[in-house]
């Protein structure tokens, strides 16, 4: 039988959540996230773009991703690595673009290619 072993207990969760808040997201990185989200509302193939909760989710996921990699700051690569998972279910394409075979992942990739990456 394949028992699953816990890696932490429920009492450790608040401390973990607090520690993730200490992972730095600098101004340029925050602007990058906002620009990506904003672009989802401008893209010609998108009927419904991402909103404020998507921004919050992208920041939180990027922080978690950075922490899992042993860093206390978020990089643009962290954002790019999690953005598809965060935005894929928050974007609704226009039917005519879906009929032509465009998918959400391709649109997110287009957006990433358009938005300037901070240095």
N, C-alpha and C positions, 0 to 999 in steps of 0.2 A: 504494500500500500504506500503511496507517495504522499507522506505527510509534508505539509508546508510549514516551514519554521519561520516564526515572526522575527523581524529585524528590529522592532521597537514596540513599545506598548503605548496605549492611548494616552497615558500620563506624560509621555515625552513629546507629544504633538504640539502643545502650545509653545514650548521652547524652540522647537524646530521652525515653527511659523514665525516667531519673533526673530530668529537668526536670519531667515531669508530676507526680512526687511532691512537688514544691515548690508545686503549685497547692493553695491552702488550702481545706480543708473544715472550717468551724468547728463547734463543738459543736451549735448549733441545727440546722445543715444536716445533720449526721450523724444527729441524732435524727429529723429529717424523713424521711431515707432509711430508717432502721430502722422507723419507724412505718408507712411505706408497705409495706415487706416484711412486717411483722407483720400488717398488715391483710389481706394475701393469704392468710394462714392462718386468718383469722377469717370471711372473707366467706362468706355462706351458699351462694353459687353455685359456690364453688371446692372441688374434691375434693382437689387437691394444690397447695399454695401454694409461694411462692418460699422459698429457703433462704439460708444464709450465703454461698454463692458468688454468688447473685444480688445480695446486699448489696455484696460486693466488686466485682462487675461494674458495678453502678450507680454506685458511688463512682468507679471508674476511668474510666468513660465520661463521667461528669459533669465530671471533671477535664479530660479531653481536649477535651470540648465547650467548656468555659470557655477553655482555652488557645487553641483555634482562633478564638475570638472576642476574643483579645488580653487576657484577664484572668488574674490570678494567684490568683483565688478563685472558688469555686463558688457560684452563686445557686440558689434554689429553681426559677427558670425553667429553668436548665440541666438540672436533674433532671427536670422535667416534659417537657422537650423530648426526652430520651433514654429515659425510662422505658418507653414502649411497645415500643421496639426491644429493650430488655434483658429485660423480663418476659414478652413475648408467647409465647415458647416454653418458659417455665419454669412456667407455670400450666396446670393441667388442670381444666377445668370439670366439674361433676357432669353426668352424661348427661341428666338431666331438664331442666336449664337449657339445654343445647345443643339439645335437642329443641324447646324453646320459642323457639329462635332467638337466644338470648343468645350473644354471642361474647366472646372474651378481651379485645379492645380496649375493648368497652363496660364490662366489669367493671373494667378498669384505670382507665378514666375515672371510674367510680363511686367507686373507692377514692381517687383524687385529689381528688374533691369532698368526701369524708368527712374526710380527714386534714388537720389544721390546718397552714397554711403559716406558717413562721416569718417574723417581721418583721425 
